Amino acid sequence: MNSTSSTKDPLNGQMKKAFRGVAHHLDPVVSVSDRGLSDGIVAETERALNDHELIKVKVDALTKPDRLAVTQLLAERTQATVIQNIGKVAVLYRKNQRANPKLSNVSRFLG
């Protein structure tokens, strides 16, 4: 398990733990193939973060260091925070001040 922060306002451990609990029940909404990031993947991740704030991303890179690098790059390009990496799945979070409570995983589960 590896978690890193790419935003200026890092989350505390208790918040990350709560987010991991919420994310446990989520399915990946973005999938990155072994070909790496494209503008379309970044755009889809942006849309998902705007709607849901907390998302899972499946990264199909062949090696663990490659998966971690792709996850970190995606977080940087979307100004998100990496909450967790387990295997080929990463959890990303980005706060949306105007999130729809019916779509936001954070609002719906931590409320």
N, C-alpha and C positions, 0 to 999 in steps of 0.2 A: 504494500500500500504506500503510495507516494502522493503527497499533496503539496502543491506549491501555489503561491499567490501571484497574480499578475496585475492586480489592481492596486491603487494607492492606499485604499482603506482595507487592510487585511482583516479577515474574519477571525474571531476568537475560537478557541477549541470547542467550546460548547455549541456554538452556532454550526461549525463544521460537522460535529457529531449529529446534530438535529437534521442537517441537510443530507448526510449520508443515510440516515434512517428513512427520510422521505424518498430519496433516490432509489433505495433498495427495491421498491415496488414499481419503479418506472421501467419502461422499455426504451431502448435507444431510438432517438428520433432523427439522428443524422448518422450516416455511415461513410467513413473515409476508406477508399480502396487502397490497395498496396501501391497505387500510382501517386499517392500523396494528395495534398490540398490543391483545390482549384478555386477560382473565384465563385463558382456556383455553390461549392460546399461551404465556403465562408458566408455567402449570402443566405443560404438555408439555415446555417447556424445562427446568424444574426436574427432571422425571423423567429426561430424557435426560442431563442433567449428573450426576445421582446415579448413573445406570447407567454412563455412558461417560466422564465427566470432561472429555473433549475432543470437541467436536461442531462440525459445520457447520450454519449457519442461512442459508436463502435469504430475502432481503428484497426484495420486489417494489415498493418505493416508487419513484416516478417519477424523482426527482432524486437526485443523489449526496449532497447535504447532508441530505436526508430519510432516505436509507438509513443514513447514518452516525449520525444522531440516533436512529433507531429501534434500531439495533444498540446504541448506548451506553445507551439507556433499558432495553433488555432485559437488558443486562449488570448494570446497577445494580439492577434489580428481582430478579435472581437471584444477586446477589453473585458474579458471574463476571468474568473478565478477557477483554477483547477481544484476541486474539492477532493477528488479521489481518482486513483488509477488502479484498477484490478484487472489483470489479464488484458484483454482487448477492449475493455470498456472504461471510459473516463466519464466523470461527472463534472459538469461545468455550471457555474453560477454567475449571473450578472443581475444586479438589482435594477428593476424598472419602476420608477416612481409612479408611473401611470398604468401599472399592470391591471389587466382585467381580472378581477377576483375569481371569475369562473374558469379562467384559463391558467392562471398562475399556480404552479405546483406548490410554491411556498405559501401563498394565501390559503389555498384549499386544505393543506395538510397541517400547517402550523398556525394558521389563522388569526 
